[in-house]
Amino acid sequence: MLTFAQVNFGLNLAGLIGIIYFLLAVIYFILTVVWLAKRGTRLTGWALV
């Protein structure tokens, strides 16, 4: 029973971490696109990515 609880908690924790990482990735992607748009998407901007 205790092992089941640990596994269940571990899966929930992994799911939460996965969701948080996914949200951060989406936010980072949007900010990068906005930053490139502000720079005018010049070749130097793409080279830095």
N, C-alpha and C positions, 0 to 999 in steps of 0.2 A: 504493500500500500504506500509506504514511504517512497519507494523507488518510483512508483507511478506518479506521485505528486511532484517529484523532482523533475521527471521527464516532461510532464505536462507544463510545469513552470518554465523549464528550459525552452520548450517549443514556443511558448507565449513570449518569452523574452527575446528569442531570436526573431520572432515575427515583428515585435515592436521595433527592434533595432533595424530590421530590414525596411520597415515602413519609414522610419526616421531618415535612414540613408537615402531612400528613394525620394523623399520630399526635399532633402538637402540637394540632391542631384538635380532635381527639376528647378529649384530656385537658382542654383548655380548656373544652370544652362540658360535660364531666362536672363539673368544678370549679364552673362557673357554676350548674349545676342544684343542686349540693349547697349552694352559697352562698345561692341563692334559697330552698331548702327550709329552711335554718337561719333565714332572715329571716322565714319564714312566708308567703312569696310575697305580700307586701303590694303595693299599687299603687305605692308609692314605689320598691320594689325593681324592678318591671317598668319604671318610667320611667327608671331609671338604665341599663338595658340598651338 
